[in-house]
């Protein structure tokens, strides 16, 4: 089940490493599959061509992405002059280190009663709600690409539609300016909305009325592409990433990626005492067997705990090393 407030290594490979802090799920936000712990803030470390390293932090509460400011040596190769990019956007600083980033937000438009992923306009998520007819649900994702791997981090949310006996009331009159939205809202309240649309429509209409405290955000991490040998890839999620991705083509960075290598919520406790020279036994959640730890990971789950989000070397199975 993981341990709240502890940081675990999810992926450790040459030139890339990912850590995540586990958060306890508040009682008000517990659901069928979200009951104990989930992934919170995520930190990803990369190596550059000079043997240095760069870290990207994804803050799950705010949805913001950032890069620490120790960047005196970084210069943006896409610029005419090799000026320093400490104050530049996260994307520019990653490009300077030879990486690519796609940052997207999930946006709904009640004029068409549809939602889609759109390129984020900044590294920082807007605090204020956009004006109707557009709605930001708070879901976002980043796709990070190096020459050897791609890592996707998706920001999900559990949404609270009631506080005790007080239910969230959806007032269809608020959407009277948009014919499609008004018709959908009325159908939803009458129970005649198409079954496949009810959940999304409820989220769209309710989001425009809910407060920030009614959302509990958590992360999902995926590895759709990696070229290292499996012996060089470890971490709770990385132990079987190569065996899956080596049979697939390198995905396009700008499109939605469906991957069987994903891990978003709970972990199990593995009591396996294999040493780190044994063949990897899988990763924490096996989609085919539904195992959650026992017999799936090398060693004990506690051996993947690291001192902090920024520490990518402090555990038994680390493979991360930047070589000049």
One Martini backbone bead per residue (centre of mass of N, CA, C, O) as a GRO file, in nm:
protein
  324
    1UNK     BB    1   0.048   0.067   0.001
    2UNK     BB    2   0.262   0.216   0.099
    3UNK     BB    3   0.388   0.552   0.214
    4UNK     BB    4   0.319   0.823   0.353
    5UNK     BB    5   0.559   1.079   0.259
    6UNK     BB    6   0.714   0.899   0.085
    7UNK     BB    7   0.996   0.834  -0.126
    8UNK     BB    8   1.004   0.691  -0.453
    9UNK     BB    9   1.138   0.488  -0.694
   10UNK     BB   10   1.040   0.431  -1.038
   11UNK     BB   11   1.306   0.528  -1.208
   12UNK     BB   12   1.623   0.368  -1.319
   13UNK     BB   13   1.863   0.510  -1.544
   14UNK     BB   14   2.053   0.602  -1.780
   15UNK     BB   15   1.994   0.954  -1.767
   16UNK     BB   16   1.732   0.855  -1.584
   17UNK     BB   17   1.498   0.974  -1.323
   18UNK     BB   18   1.220   0.878  -1.089
   19UNK     BB   19   1.027   1.044  -0.842
   20UNK     BB   20   0.783   0.986  -0.564
   21UNK     BB   21   0.527   1.102  -0.365
   22UNK     BB   22   0.330   0.986  -0.113
   23UNK     BB   23  -0.026   0.998  -0.063
   24UNK     BB   24  -0.290   1.035   0.122
   25UNK     BB   25  -0.628   0.955   0.118
   26UNK     BB   26  -0.888   1.112   0.175
   27UNK     BB   27  -1.193   1.018   0.271
   28UNK     BB   28  -1.361   1.204   0.069
   29UNK     BB   29  -1.175   1.061  -0.190
   30UNK     BB   30  -1.256   0.781  -0.177
   31UNK     BB   31  -1.255   0.485  -0.379
   32UNK     BB   32  -1.249   0.196  -0.537
   33UNK     BB   33  -0.918   0.253  -0.626
   34UNK     BB   34  -0.900   0.498  -0.405
   35UNK     BB   35  -0.777   0.435  -0.064
   36UNK     BB   36  -0.467   0.515   0.035
   37UNK     BB   37  -0.245   0.565  -0.201
   38UNK     BB   38  -0.063   0.815  -0.392
   39UNK     BB   39   0.068   1.005  -0.630
   40UNK     BB   40   0.249   1.291  -0.631
   41UNK     BB   41   0.511   1.432  -0.650
   42UNK     BB   42   0.745   1.483  -0.927
   43UNK     BB   43   1.087   1.377  -1.013
   44UNK     BB   44   1.317   1.453  -1.285
   45UNK     BB   45   1.622   1.321  -1.408
   46UNK     BB   46   1.898   1.444  -1.609
   47UNK     BB   47   2.135   1.409  -1.863
   48UNK     BB   48   2.399   1.559  -2.010
   49UNK     BB   49   2.670   1.588  -2.231
   50UNK     BB   50   2.861   1.691  -1.968
   51UNK     BB   51   2.750   1.528  -1.696
   52UNK     BB   52   2.518   1.665  -1.606
   53UNK     BB   53   2.220   1.793  -1.434
   54UNK     BB   54   1.853   1.782  -1.450
   55UNK     BB   55   1.546   1.909  -1.303
   56UNK     BB   56   1.202   1.810  -1.278
   57UNK     BB   57   0.900   1.952  -1.142
   58UNK     BB   58   0.584   1.812  -1.027
   59UNK     BB   59   0.303   1.976  -0.905
   60UNK     BB   60   0.007   1.833  -0.810
   61UNK     BB   61  -0.162   2.062  -0.677
   62UNK     BB   62  -0.108   2.290  -0.916
   63UNK     BB   63   0.046   2.184  -1.201
   64UNK     BB   64   0.332   2.269  -1.185
   65UNK     BB   65   0.641   2.349  -1.349
   66UNK     BB   66   1.000   2.293  -1.277
   67UNK     BB   67   1.337   2.436  -1.243
   68UNK     BB   68   1.604   2.460  -1.103
   69UNK     BB   69   1.859   2.735  -1.058
   70UNK     BB   70   2.121   2.551  -1.147
   71UNK     BB   71   2.207   2.728  -1.461
   72UNK     BB   72   2.482   2.864  -1.557
   73UNK     BB   73   2.558   2.656  -1.811
   74UNK     BB   74   2.300   2.730  -1.959
   75UNK     BB   75   2.212   2.721  -2.313
   76UNK     BB   76   2.028   2.818  -2.591
   77UNK     BB   77   2.049   2.669  -2.908
   78UNK     BB   78   1.796   2.834  -3.047
   79UNK     BB   79   1.964   3.078  -3.018
   80UNK     BB   80   2.171   3.315  -3.137
   81UNK     BB   81   2.252   3.359  -2.851
   82UNK     BB   82   2.434   3.227  -2.566
   83UNK     BB   83   2.219   3.258  -2.344
   84UNK     BB   84   2.094   3.243  -2.054
   85UNK     BB   85   1.806   3.027  -1.901
   86UNK     BB   86   1.705   3.070  -1.602
   87UNK     BB   87   1.441   3.261  -1.698
   88UNK     BB   88   1.325   3.058  -1.862
   89UNK     BB   89   1.156   2.823  -1.971
   90UNK     BB   90   1.130   2.496  -1.933
   91UNK     BB   91   1.152   2.421  -2.232
   92UNK     BB   92   1.419   2.578  -2.287
   93UNK     BB   93   1.594   2.429  -2.074
   94UNK     BB   94   1.556   2.147  -2.198
   95UNK     BB   95   1.668   2.206  -2.478
   96UNK     BB   96   1.954   2.283  -2.372
   97UNK     BB   97   1.974   1.962  -2.269
   98UNK     BB   98   1.828   1.775  -2.500
   99UNK     BB   99   1.513   1.817  -2.459
  100UNK     BB  100   1.160   1.739  -2.442
  101UNK     BB  101   0.834   1.919  -2.421
  102UNK     BB  102   0.495   1.840  -2.323
  103UNK     BB  103   0.221   2.065  -2.232
  104UNK     BB  104  -0.105   1.978  -2.100
  105UNK     BB  105  -0.459   2.049  -2.112
  106UNK     BB  106  -0.788   1.998  -1.997
  107UNK     BB  107  -1.052   2.106  -2.217
  108UNK     BB  108  -1.374   2.254  -2.201
  109UNK     BB  109  -1.675   2.297  -2.421
  110UNK     BB  110  -2.015   2.379  -2.398
  111UNK     BB  111  -2.087   2.437  -2.697
  112UNK     BB  112  -1.992   2.113  -2.768
  113UNK     BB  113  -1.958   1.902  -2.547
  114UNK     BB  114  -1.627   1.905  -2.519
  115UNK     BB  115  -1.299   1.749  -2.492
  116UNK     BB  116  -0.943   1.852  -2.476
  117UNK     BB  117  -0.614   1.866  -2.562
  118UNK     BB  118  -0.395   2.139  -2.468
  119UNK     BB  119  -0.167   2.362  -2.493
  120UNK     BB  120   0.018   2.507  -2.275
  121UNK     BB  121   0.095   2.851  -2.198
  122UNK     BB  122   0.242   2.749  -1.928
  123UNK     BB  123   0.405   2.638  -1.634
  124UNK     BB  124   0.156   2.778  -1.501
  125UNK     BB  125  -0.132   2.742  -1.360
  126UNK     BB  126  -0.429   2.870  -1.347
  127UNK     BB  127  -0.624   2.993  -1.080
  128UNK     BB  128  -0.842   3.090  -1.247
  129UNK     BB  129  -1.135   3.072  -1.386
  130UNK     BB  130  -1.265   3.045  -1.671
  131UNK     BB  131  -1.466   3.151  -1.897
  132UNK     BB  132  -1.746   3.103  -2.019
  133UNK     BB  133  -1.738   2.800  -2.205
  134UNK     BB  134  -1.479   2.737  -2.049
  135UNK     BB  135  -1.310   2.443  -1.897
  136UNK     BB  136  -1.111   2.355  -1.619
  137UNK     BB  137  -1.036   2.043  -1.459
  138UNK     BB  138  -0.703   2.001  -1.390
  139UNK     BB  139  -0.606   1.833  -1.607
  140UNK     BB  140  -0.277   1.700  -1.682
  141UNK     BB  141   0.033   1.688  -1.894
  142UNK     BB  142   0.354   1.529  -1.945
  143UNK     BB  143   0.619   1.505  -2.199
  144UNK     BB  144   0.928   1.333  -2.190
  145UNK     BB  145   1.228   1.365  -2.403
  146UNK     BB  146   1.481   1.161  -2.502
  147UNK     BB  147   1.701   0.962  -2.673
  148UNK     BB  148   1.609   0.700  -2.461
  149UNK     BB  149   1.334   0.838  -2.348
  150UNK     BB  150   0.992   0.826  -2.210
  151UNK     BB  151   0.790   1.045  -1.995
  152UNK     BB  152   0.472   1.027  -1.834
  153UNK     BB  153   0.260   1.280  -1.671
  154UNK     BB  154  -0.048   1.255  -1.493
  155UNK     BB  155  -0.322   1.463  -1.390
  156UNK     BB  156  -0.546   1.381  -1.154
  157UNK     BB  157  -0.894   1.346  -1.011
  158UNK     BB  158  -1.078   1.385  -0.726
  159UNK     BB  159  -1.432   1.447  -0.680
  160UNK     BB  160  -1.637   1.654  -0.479
  161UNK     BB  161  -2.011   1.649  -0.460
  162UNK     BB  162  -2.001   1.636  -0.135
  163UNK     BB  163  -2.106   1.745   0.212
  164UNK     BB  164  -2.237   1.511   0.328
  165UNK     BB  165  -2.570   1.621   0.281
  166UNK     BB  166  -2.435   1.820   0.079
  167UNK     BB  167  -2.510   1.897  -0.243
  168UNK     BB  168  -2.438   1.956  -0.562
  169UNK     BB  169  -2.576   2.214  -0.754
  170UNK     BB  170  -2.719   2.221  -1.077
  171UNK     BB  171  -2.756   2.511  -1.282
  172UNK     BB  172  -2.890   2.543  -1.593
  173UNK     BB  173  -2.926   2.856  -1.619
  174UNK     BB  174  -2.613   2.918  -1.661
  175UNK     BB  175  -2.643   2.778  -1.977
  176UNK     BB  176  -2.848   2.944  -2.171
  177UNK     BB  177  -2.638   3.059  -2.398
  178UNK     BB  178  -2.606   2.736  -2.456
  179UNK     BB  179  -2.777   2.503  -2.613
  180UNK     BB  180  -2.619   2.238  -2.566
  181UNK     BB  181  -2.582   2.274  -2.260
  182UNK     BB  182  -2.877   2.295  -2.174
  183UNK     BB  183  -2.969   2.021  -2.286
  184UNK     BB  184  -2.764   1.847  -2.127
  185UNK     BB  185  -2.841   1.935  -1.841
  186UNK     BB  186  -3.138   1.848  -1.849
  187UNK     BB  187  -3.081   1.550  -1.917
  188UNK     BB  188  -2.916   1.489  -1.665
  189UNK     BB  189  -3.143   1.562  -1.449
  190UNK     BB  190  -3.360   1.355  -1.588
  191UNK     BB  191  -3.190   1.085  -1.695
  192UNK     BB  192  -3.147   1.110  -2.039
  193UNK     BB  193  -2.862   1.076  -2.065
  194UNK     BB  194  -2.610   0.936  -2.192
  195UNK     BB  195  -2.425   0.707  -2.038
  196UNK     BB  196  -2.137   0.786  -2.173
  197UNK     BB  197  -2.179   1.113  -2.068
  198UNK     BB  198  -2.238   1.164  -1.762
  199UNK     BB  199  -1.960   1.199  -1.631
  200UNK     BB  200  -1.852   1.435  -1.805
  201UNK     BB  201  -2.088   1.631  -1.765
  202UNK     BB  202  -2.070   1.651  -1.462
  203UNK     BB  203  -1.785   1.766  -1.455
  204UNK     BB  204  -1.834   2.019  -1.622
  205UNK     BB  205  -2.063   2.152  -1.449
  206UNK     BB  206  -1.934   2.130  -1.163
  207UNK     BB  207  -1.659   2.276  -1.200
  208UNK     BB  208  -1.793   2.569  -1.226
  209UNK     BB  209  -1.878   2.542  -0.891
  210UNK     BB  210  -1.633   2.454  -0.760
  211UNK     BB  211  -1.379   2.418  -0.543
  212UNK     BB  212  -1.053   2.351  -0.485
  213UNK     BB  213  -1.123   2.159  -0.230
  214UNK     BB  214  -1.286   1.944  -0.434
  215UNK     BB  215  -0.985   1.856  -0.510
  216UNK     BB  216  -0.786   1.553  -0.575
  217UNK     BB  217  -0.457   1.510  -0.660
  218UNK     BB  218  -0.288   1.285  -0.897
  219UNK     BB  219  -0.054   1.052  -1.024
  220UNK     BB  220   0.067   0.933  -1.345
  221UNK     BB  221   0.303   0.686  -1.471
  222UNK     BB  222   0.486   0.657  -1.786
  223UNK     BB  223   0.665   0.415  -2.023
  224UNK     BB  224   0.662   0.413  -2.373
  225UNK     BB  225   0.992   0.469  -2.391
  226UNK     BB  226   1.289   0.252  -2.423
  227UNK     BB  227   1.649   0.152  -2.496
  228UNK     BB  228   1.742   0.001  -2.273
  229UNK     BB  229   1.849  -0.236  -2.095
  230UNK     BB  230   1.702  -0.401  -1.842
  231UNK     BB  231   1.958  -0.403  -1.650
  232UNK     BB  232   1.946  -0.062  -1.670
  233UNK     BB  233   1.648  -0.096  -1.541
  234UNK     BB  234   1.470   0.049  -1.269
  235UNK     BB  235   1.242   0.036  -1.035
  236UNK     BB  236   0.914  -0.001  -0.979
  237UNK     BB  237   0.845   0.058  -1.295
  238UNK     BB  238   1.117  -0.034  -1.468
  239UNK     BB  239   1.146  -0.361  -1.460
  240UNK     BB  240   0.939  -0.385  -1.746
  241UNK     BB  241   0.972  -0.165  -1.971
  242UNK     BB  242   1.140  -0.307  -2.196
  243UNK     BB  243   0.964  -0.564  -2.257
  244UNK     BB  244   0.748  -0.371  -2.389
  245UNK     BB  245   0.888  -0.134  -2.566
  246UNK     BB  246   1.063  -0.317  -2.768
  247UNK     BB  247   0.780  -0.391  -2.939
  248UNK     BB  248   0.766  -0.085  -3.001
  249UNK     BB  249   0.724   0.207  -3.130
  250UNK     BB  250   0.813   0.515  -3.145
  251UNK     BB  251   0.648   0.769  -3.022
  252UNK     BB  252   0.470   1.038  -3.053
  253UNK     BB  253   0.487   1.325  -2.864
  254UNK     BB  254   0.198   1.479  -2.957
  255UNK     BB  255   0.042   1.221  -2.856
  256UNK     BB  256  -0.148   0.992  -2.742
  257UNK     BB  257  -0.053   0.740  -2.497
  258UNK     BB  258  -0.074   0.392  -2.492
  259UNK     BB  259   0.011   0.199  -2.197
  260UNK     BB  260   0.099  -0.084  -1.997
  261UNK     BB  261   0.304   0.117  -1.851
  262UNK     BB  262   0.159   0.177  -1.540
  263UNK     BB  263   0.138   0.411  -1.246
  264UNK     BB  264  -0.098   0.566  -1.002
  265UNK     BB  265  -0.124   0.437  -0.699
  266UNK     BB  266  -0.081   0.152  -0.567
  267UNK     BB  267   0.107  -0.051  -0.348
  268UNK     BB  268   0.301  -0.312  -0.251
  269UNK     BB  269   0.442  -0.581  -0.056
  270UNK     BB  270   0.761  -0.708  -0.082
  271UNK     BB  271   0.935  -1.017   0.032
  272UNK     BB  272   1.152  -1.032  -0.157
  273UNK     BB  273   1.522  -1.133  -0.140
  274UNK     BB  274   1.649  -1.049  -0.383
  275UNK     BB  275   1.909  -0.959  -0.554
  276UNK     BB  276   2.049  -0.719  -0.787
  277UNK     BB  277   2.135  -0.974  -0.992
  278UNK     BB  278   1.870  -1.049  -1.048
  279UNK     BB  279   1.611  -1.088  -1.225
  280UNK     BB  280   1.360  -0.919  -1.300
  281UNK     BB  281   1.003  -0.937  -1.168
  282UNK     BB  282   0.900  -0.652  -1.236
  283UNK     BB  283   0.629  -0.464  -1.126
  284UNK     BB  284   0.398  -0.352  -0.913
  285UNK     BB  285   0.184  -0.351  -1.161
  286UNK     BB  286   0.006  -0.619  -1.311
  287UNK     BB  287  -0.228  -0.623  -1.560
  288UNK     BB  288  -0.263  -0.941  -1.593
  289UNK     BB  289  -0.255  -1.032  -1.267
  290UNK     BB  290  -0.291  -0.794  -1.045
  291UNK     BB  291  -0.043  -0.747  -0.906
  292UNK     BB  292   0.090  -0.572  -0.585
  293UNK     BB  293   0.422  -0.685  -0.541
  294UNK     BB  294   0.406  -0.975  -0.490
  295UNK     BB  295   0.666  -1.102  -0.685
  296UNK     BB  296   0.734  -0.827  -0.875
  297UNK     BB  297   0.977  -0.732  -0.702
  298UNK     BB  298   1.277  -0.647  -0.611
  299UNK     BB  299   1.287  -0.705  -0.313
  300UNK     BB  300   1.198  -0.447  -0.103
  301UNK     BB  301   1.004  -0.171  -0.096
  302UNK     BB  302   1.199  -0.007   0.103
  303UNK     BB  303   1.445  -0.001  -0.118
  304UNK     BB  304   1.290   0.260  -0.276
  305UNK     BB  305   1.363   0.458  -0.073
  306UNK     BB  306   1.416   0.809  -0.058
  307UNK     BB  307   1.506   1.106   0.093
  308UNK     BB  308   1.421   1.259  -0.185
  309UNK     BB  309   1.326   1.392  -0.480
  310UNK     BB  310   1.644   1.475  -0.548
  311UNK     BB  311   1.720   1.168  -0.490
  312UNK     BB  312   1.886   0.931  -0.732
  313UNK     BB  313   2.096   0.733  -0.532
  314UNK     BB  314   1.941   0.638  -0.244
  315UNK     BB  315   1.944   0.323  -0.361
  316UNK     BB  316   2.001  -0.005  -0.437
  317UNK     BB  317   1.889   0.016  -0.767
  318UNK     BB  318   2.065   0.218  -0.893
  319UNK     BB  319   2.132   0.361  -1.247
  320UNK     BB  320   2.210   0.653  -1.203
  321UNK     BB  321   2.452   0.827  -1.428
  322UNK     BB  322   2.671   1.098  -1.483
  323UNK     BB  323   2.894   1.119  -1.761
  324UNK     BB  324   3.155   1.317  -1.893
   0.00000   0.00000   0.00000
